Amino acid sequence: MSTKWIDMGIETATPVGVWRVIGDLIFGGLAVTLVKGPDDLWVVPLALVAGEAVGAAALFLRLKTQGLGVRLRWDPEVAAPLFGRAAPILGQILLGLLLYNMDVVFLRVLMGNEAVGYYAAAYMLISFLANIGVLYGLSLLPALSRESEAEAGQASFESTTAIYHTALAHVFAITAPVAVGGVFVARGIIELGFGDAYQPSVIVLQVLVWVVPITVLRNVPWSALIARDAEHLAMRATLWAVVLNLVLNATLIPKIGMVGAALATLLAEPLACGMMIYYAATRGLPMVPLRRLVKPALAAAAMAAALWWVAADGLVLPLVLGATTYLVTLAILGGLGREGRIPVLRI
């Protein structure tokens, strides 16, 4: 019932973020204060509902005070077409959830609970980063939708293409070092979050971390397809990835266990991403020129070389060294600059 979609549609996302944080703080405060043991776990869902309700009410009242005329009413003529168009988007999201969780189901059946626990520990970080990618895609959707509706002239078409290409290039520049650095700090992350007993999770995380750039990148053509009334193509791409993931899980897990499950995800995600990029190209949005990806790719390679050469253990030192190497190299190559005091990507 939250009106956050209205704010995102008119590109005023700041209130959505502010009240999401406030709602989560309310949830966390109630949970920490009232949950003292297992018998109090019933409080957690109620605390979550309370936090969400406060945020939803605040956003609703904010729109009312701005005179936007938001009110509850029965209007099937407006709602029915929206439900019809939303069906393939909902289907794609459900297929995406199946894609993300299918490996866990296979591991439970073929290897047991212990493997699921190790795998879930590694998957937690990947899931968090993937959700950030979804939010980025949603924030990109209003701009792409506005430009798509205004594409009567060549200037508007060029503007849409520029937004699309810049989004792809920026996503690559931000996520490539995450994948490269994740390989080197995976052990430190697992030890910090779960302890030495979870060493089997390290290799899983080192494989899964390469899913991050692909998953986040996929949200850009996903938004473009929705903006161009082609959400059914996004669902089709995800469906084929689910089928491939199903086959790979059944084939690889009996042979190489948890690493097989991770590889199944790593091999299935590029199929969904590649198909969405292809479908976006058929709708007038060509793939970003590869020359725009050269600078971040070289910076990520320099980062990998530095981390391999130093071979530092732990978490803090590799993170600092990797981030510094990547940013300095990117700046030397001209891919990082400033607008006033704000650093900006120039790729």
N, C-alpha and C positions, 0 to 999 in steps of 0.2 A: 504493500500500500504506500510505500515511500514515493514521493514526488521527485526523487533525484533524477529521473529520466527527463523531466521537464527542464531542470537546471542544466543538465548535460546537453540537451537539445538546443538550448539557447546560448550554450557555451559560457555558462557561469558556474564552472565546476568547483570553485573555491568553497562555497558554502557546503557542498556535498562532502568535501574532504574534511572540513572543520567539524561538522556534526557527526561524521563517521568516527572521527577521533574521540569526540566527547562521548558518543554512545559506547564505544569500546572501553573508555575509561570508567564509565558507569558500570558496565558489565564486569570489568576486572576488579573494580573496587568492591562490588557486592560479593563476587566469588571469593576474593581473598579474605574479606571480613566475615562472611557467614559460613563458609565451608571449612569445617574443622576436622572432618574425617569422612570415611566412605558413606556413613549414614546420612550425610548432608549433601550428597551429590544431586539430589532432586532440586536443590537451589540453583544449580548451574544453568539449566535451560530457562528457568524463570528470570534469572539475572540477565541472560542473553536477550530474552523478549523485552525486558525493561529497557535495556540500553538501546535496542533497535526502535522501540516505541518512542522514546524521547527524541531520537534523531529524526524519525519520520514525522512526528508532530511538529517539530521545530521547522523543518523544511516546508511543510504544508502551510504553517502560519506565516512564514516568511513570504511565500508567494501571495497569500491573501493580503498582507499588508502592502505589497507592491501593486495591488490593484489588478492582478492578472486574471481575476474572475474564476479561480479554481474552486470547484465544488463537486460534490458527489451527485451524480445523476444517472438515470437509466437512459442510454442512447444506443440501442443496438445498431442503428445505421452507421454510426461512427465506429463502434467497437468491433463489429463482425469482420469488416475487411482487415482490421489490424490483427485480429486473431488468425485470420487466414494467412496473412503474410508472415506472421510470427511462427507458424507451424514448422517450416523447414529450418528456421533458426533454432528453435527448440530441439528439433531432431538432431541438428548438427552438434548442439551442446551436449545432448545425451550420448551421442556417439563418441564425442570427445571424452566424456567421463568414462565410457566403456574402454576407450583406447588407453586411458591413463591407469585404469584399475584391473584390466584383464590379466596383466602379468602377475598381480598379487593373487588372483583367484587360481591361476595355473600353479603357482608356487605352493599354495596351500594344499591343492589336490595332489601334486606330484612329489613334493618335498617335505611338507609339514609346517607346523607353526614356527619352528625355530628359523627356518629360511625366510618366512614372511617377516619376522621381527627384524632380522638383519637387513632385509631389502627395504622395509618401510623406513628404517633409520636413514638410509641413503636417499630415499625418495622424498623425504620431508623437505629438504632444501630445494630440490628440483620443482616440487609442487608449488612452493612459495614463489619461486621466480617465475614459474609459468603463469601464476595468477596475476603477477605484476604485468606480464605481457598482455593478458586479457584486458586488464584495466587500461593499458596504453591503447589497445585497439578500439576500445569503447570511447576513449577521449578523442581519438582520431576520426571517428565516424561522423560527427556533426560537420566538420570541415569538408570531408570528402563528399558528404551528401549535399551540402550547400553548393559546392563547386560543380557537382554532377548535374544539379538542377539548372545551373546557369550556363551550361555548355552549348549555348546557341552559337557562340562565336569562337574563332580560333584562339583568342586571348584567354578565354575561360578554359578551353581544353588544355592549353599550355600550363595554366595555373594548376589545374588538377594533376597533371602529370608531374609537375614540379613538387607538389606536396607529397605525392605517392613516392617518387624517387628519393626525396629527402628523408622521408620516414624510413624507407628500407635501408638507406645508407647509415642513418643515425642508429637504428636498431643493431645493425651489424657492428658498428664502431663501439657500441656499449656492451654488447653481449659476447663478442669474440674474446676479449680479455677475461671475461668471467669463465668461459670454457677452458682457456689455456691455463689460467691461474688455478682453476678448480682441480686440475689434475695434480698440481704440486702441493696444494694445501688440503687435499681430501683427508689425508691421515690426521692432520691437526684438527680439522672440523669434526671428524667422527670422535676423536679422543676427547675434545672439549665438550661435545654435546652428549655423548653416551658412554664414554670410558673405554678402557683398554679391552674390555670383553667384546666389543663390537668391531674388532679388527676385520672380520670377514666383510663388513660393509664398505671398507675403503675401496676395494677394486670395483665394487658396484657403483659407488659414487664417481669414481674416475671415468667410468663409461657413460653414466647417465648425464654427467655435466655437459657433454657435447650435445645433448638434446636441447639445452637452454637456448642457444642462438636460433636453432631451427624452429622451436616452438614459438618464441617471441616474434621471430620474423614472419611466421605464418599469419599472425594477427593483422598484419598490414594488408595483404591481399584479401583477407577475410572481411575487413571493414570496407575495402573497395568494392567487393562483390555485393555486399548488402546495400551500399550506397547506389549501386547500379541495378537494383532490383533483381539480382542474380544469386540470392541466398541459397537457392536449390543446388547451385554448383558447389558451394562450400560444403553442403551436406553430402554431395556425391563424392567429393574428394576425401572427406573424413571417413565415409563408408568404406572406400577402397583401402584406406590405411588400416581400418579396423580388421578387415578381412586378411590383409597381409600380416598384421600383428598376431592374429589368431593362428595362422599357419606357422609363423616363426616361433611363437611360444610353444606350440605343440611339438615342434621339431627340435628346438635348441635347448629347452629346459631339461629334458631327460638326459641330454649329452653333457652340458656344461653348467647346469644348475642356475644359480642366481645371475651369473654373468650372461647366460643365454637369455634370460628375461630382459636384462638391461639392453642387450644387443637387439632384441626384437623391437623394443621401443625406439632405439636409435635408428634402426633401418626403416621402420614404419613412418616415423614423423616426416622424413624428407619427402616421402610420397605425397602426403597430404599437403605439405608446403609447396612442393613443386607443381602439383596439379592446380592449387589455388592461384599461384603465380601465372601459370599458363592460362587459366580461365580469365584472370584479370586482363591478360594481354589480348585475349579474344574480345574483351569488352572495351578495348581502346587504351589500356594502360600497359605499355611495354615494360619489360624488366629493366631495372636500374642499370645504367651502363657500368660495366665491371671496373672501369677506371676510377669510379668513385669509391670503390672498395679497396683499392690498392694500398692507400696510406694506412688505414687501420689494420690491414692484413700484415703489412711489413712491421708495424709497431707491435702487433701480437707475436710475430716471429721473434723480434728482438727481446720481448718479454720472456718468451719460452727459453731462449738461449741464455739469458741472464739467470733465470731460476735453475736451469740445468747446470750451469757452470758453478754457481755458488753451492747448490745442493743443501740449502739450509733446512734444518728440521723445525718443527713447531708450526705456528700459525702467524704470529705477528710479523716476524722478519720477512718471510716469503710474501706476505700481503703487501707490506710496505715496499719491498724491493720490486715486486711485480708491477704494482700500480705506478710507482715512480718511473720505472723503465718504460712502461707503455705510454704514459703521458708525455714524458720528455721526448721520446722518439716521435710520437705523433706531432708534437709541437715543432720539432726540427724539420719534419717533412712538410710542415705547413698545414696540417690537418686540425690544428688547435690554435685558436686565437682569442681575442678579447673584444667585447663591445662595452666600452667603459670599464667597469670592474668585473663584468660578468664573463667567464670563459665560455666560448662558443665553439662548436664543431664547424670546420670549413672543409667539407668533403663533398 
